């Protein structure tokens, strides 16, 4: 009799377990580890958002919603886009799709726009779903090498575009680097994609976590400032501590968003109903105090590694991508093993890149844990100096 594993598709077999999830599972085996690995806010869902979800459950909002999401949430999203970007859904012919997390929006994007023989350009370093999405859809991931400054620019992108390119996937603020592109850089990318007939997808899950020095005139830089002919992906997980609630949204030209909705009908069906109702409250919740707190943690990380290791200053998200000092003669993976021996969890850069020269630190934790973890990491990096 065949082994059941012989029945696995090549698509499934091509995927390895996420390097992030490997560390996450490892955390369950350690006693009170200093966990600087998972990209999950350390603050809880704000009380008004919790109450809104409870009220929705008690009001009976527990069944399917329409695939696109409830109209009341669409109205709040539309008002936000109008205020921030002057995007008008009716005037500009735009559609909104509420998705099962921003990750759900990403998977729908790959399944909607790419198939075998197509290419999708992604940054290196990248969020782990990007190359996996290509594998799942049969497309070829084309990596835009952004080392050493981690900026995905039009100059770096242009030589990679071919007749098989379907889209460029942009992530700013970026995971794992925290890099925030400037409006000028984003404008150049928009022009390039328009000129070459390539869709631009902007993954903006960390839009709210853009620090003052990453903003321009107080605003978060986004390619949506310059075009409506793109796909905008945003979410609730990071900004409101709702990582387990699984909700995001996609906005773009109505025809392509409707195509994504068709794919969602046969996969996710709809985002969780009670969470959609809570999302209305979330989008009206002030999180500036959380952002200010994380800005302080970012400074703590930068100060700790000053003169110890190379780090490109993050201006968004809550990560630092730190280069392992060359004098150690270690890969990122080897360094992470040494850190784990000392009860500190971080992620090797190889989980996010074809290189294994860095580690990713998440500073989404308490100040006390962050200081303890940084002390361990800095001391490890100083060995041999």
Long-range contacts (C-beta under 8 A, 24 or more apart in sequence): 11-135, 11-136, 11-138, 14-135, 15-132, 15-135, 15-136, 18-128, 18-132, 18-351, 19-128, 19-347, 19-348, 19-350, 19-351, 19-352, 20-128, 20-347, 20-351, 23-336, 23-345, 23-346, 23-347, 26-340, 26-345, 27-345, 30-340, 30-343, 30-345, 31-343, 32-343, 33-343, 33-344, 33-345, 34-343, 34-344, 34-345, 34-365, 34-369, 34-372, 34-373, 34-376, 35-345, 35-365, 35-369, 36-344, 36-345, 36-346, 36-361, 36-362, 36-363, 36-365, 36-369, 36-370, 36-373, 37-345, 37-346, 37-347, 37-360, 37-362, 38-362, 38-364, 39-175, 39-238, 39-317, 39-318, 39-319, 39-362, 39-364, 40-243, 40-362, 40-364, 41-238, 41-241, 41-243, 41-290, 41-318, 41-364, 42-364, 42-365, 42-366, 43-241, 43-290, 44-241, 45-240, 45-241, 45-242, 45-245, 46-240, 46-241, 46-282, 46-285, 46-287, 48-281, 48-285, 49-240, 49-242, 49-278, 49-281, 49-282, 49-285, 50-278, 51-281, 52-277, 52-278, 52-280, 52-281, 52-282, 53-245, 53-274, 53-275, 53-277, 53-278, 55-277, 56-273, 56-274, 56-277, 56-278, 57-274, 61-273, 61-274, 61-276, 61-277, 62-273, 62-274, 63-273, 64-269, 64-270, 64-273, 65-98, 65-270, 65-271, 65-273, 65-276, 66-270, 67-97, 67-261, 67-264, 67-265, 67-269, 67-270, 68-95, 68-96, 68-97, 68-98, 68-261, 69-96, 69-97, 69-98, 69-249, 69-270, 69-271, 69-276, 70-98, 70-273, 70-276, 70-277, 72-277, 72-280, 73-98, 73-276, 73-277, 73-279, 73-280, 74-98, 76-279, 76-280, 76-283, 76-284, 77-249, 77-251, 77-283, 80-283, 81-251, 84-219, 85-222, 85-224, 85-225, 87-224, 87-228, 87-251, 92-228, 93-253, 93-254, 94-228, 94-251, 94-252, 94-253, 94-254, 94-257, 95-251, 95-252, 95-253, 95-254, 95-255, 95-256, 95-257, 95-258, 95-261, 96-249, 96-250, 96-251, 96-257, 97-249, 97-250, 97-251, 97-257, 97-260, 97-261, 97-264, 98-247, 98-248, 98-249, 98-270, 98-271, 98-276, 98-279, 99-233, 99-235, 99-247, 99-248, 99-249, 99-250, 99-264, 99-268, 99-271, 100-246, 100-247, 100-248, 100-268, 100-270, 100-271, 100-272, 101-235, 101-237, 101-246, 101-247, 101-248, 102-203, 102-205, 102-233, 102-234, 102-235, 102-237, 102-248, 103-129, 103-248, 104-246, 104-248, 104-264, 104-268, 104-271, 105-233, 105-235, 105-248, 105-249, 105-250, 105-260, 106-130, 106-133, 106-203, 106-233, 107-133, 107-136, 107-267, 108-250, 108-260, 108-263, 108-264, 108-267, 108-268, 109-133, 109-167, 109-169, 109-201, 109-231, 109-233, 109-250, 109-260, 110-134, 110-136, 110-137, 110-139, 111-136, 111-137, 111-263, 111-267, 112-256, 112-259, 112-260, 112-263, 113-166, 113-167, 113-199, 113-256, 114-138, 114-139, 114-166, 114-167, 115-139, 117-164, 118-164, 118-165, 118-166, 119-162, 119-164, 119-165, 119-166, 120-165, 120-166, 120-167, 120-168, 120-169, 121-157, 121-160, 121-161, 121-165, 121-167, 121-168, 121-169, 122-169, 123-150, 123-152, 123-169, 123-170, 123-171, 123-174, 124-353, 124-354, 124-355, 125-150, 125-174, 125-176, 125-177, 125-321, 125-349, 125-352, 125-353, 125-358, 126-171, 126-352, 126-353, 127-171, 127-175, 127-176, 127-203, 127-352, 128-351, 128-352, 130-169, 130-171, 139-166, 140-164, 143-354, 147-355, 148-310, 148-312, 149-179, 149-312, 150-174, 150-177, 150-179, 150-312, 150-321, 151-179, 151-181, 151-185, 152-181, 152-189, 153-181, 153-185, 153-188, 153-189, 154-185, 154-188, 154-189, 154-191, 154-192, 155-188, 157-189, 157-192, 158-192, 161-192, 161-196, 161-198, 165-196, 165-198, 166-198, 166-199, 167-198, 167-199, 167-200, 167-201, 167-231, 168-193, 168-198, 168-199, 168-200, 168-201, 169-201, 169-203, 170-200, 170-201, 170-202, 170-203, 170-223, 171-202, 171-203, 172-202, 172-204, 172-221, 172-222, 172-316, 173-206, 173-207, 173-209, 173-210, 173-214, 173-314, 173-315, 173-316, 173-317, 174-206, 174-316, 174-317, 175-205, 175-206, 175-317, 175-319, 175-352, 176-319, 176-321, 176-347, 176-349, 176-352, 176-360, 177-312, 177-314, 177-319, 177-321, 178-298, 178-313, 178-314, 178-315, 178-316, 178-317, 178-318, 178-319, 178-320, 178-321, 179-312, 179-314, 179-315, 179-316, 180-210, 180-214, 180-221, 180-315, 180-316, 181-221, 182-216, 182-221, 183-216, 183-221, 183-225, 186-221, 186-222, 186-223, 186-225, 186-226, 187-223, 187-225, 187-226, 189-223, 190-223, 190-226, 190-227, 190-230, 193-230, 194-227, 194-229, 199-230, 199-231, 199-256, 200-227, 200-229, 200-230, 200-231, 201-230, 201-231, 201-233, 202-230, 202-231, 202-232, 202-233, 203-233, 204-232, 204-233, 204-234, 205-233, 205-234, 205-235, 205-237, 205-238, 205-248, 206-238, 206-316, 206-317, 206-318, 207-234, 207-239, 208-238, 208-239, 208-287, 208-291, 209-238, 209-239, 209-291, 209-294, 209-316, 209-317, 209-318, 210-315, 210-316, 211-291, 211-294, 211-295, 211-298, 211-315, 211-316, 212-295, 213-315, 214-315, 214-316, 228-252, 228-253, 229-253, 231-256, 231-257, 236-275, 236-279, 236-282, 238-317, 238-318, 239-282, 239-287, 240-282, 240-285, 240-287, 242-275, 242-278, 242-282, 245-272, 245-275, 245-278, 246-271, 246-272, 246-275, 247-271, 247-272, 247-275, 247-276, 247-279, 294-318, 294-363, 294-364, 296-367, 297-363, 297-364, 297-365, 297-367, 297-370, 298-363, 300-363, 300-367, 300-370, 300-371, 300-374, 301-361, 301-363, 301-370, 301-374, 304-374, 304-375, 304-377, 304-378, 305-374, 305-378, 305-381, 308-378, 308-381, 308-382, 309-381, 318-362, 318-363, 318-364, 319-360, 319-361, 319-362, 319-363, 320-360, 320-361, 320-363, 321-349, 321-352, 321-358, 321-359, 321-360, 321-361, 322-358, 322-359, 322-360, 322-361, 322-377, 323-357, 323-358, 324-357, 324-358, 324-359, 324-381, 325-381, 325-385, 327-384, 327-385, 328-381, 328-383, 328-384, 331-356, 331-357, 332-356, 332-357, 332-358, 332-359, 335-359, 335-380, 338-380, 339-376, 339-377, 339-380, 342-376, 342-380, 343-376, 344-372, 344-373, 344-376, 344-377, 346-373, 346-377
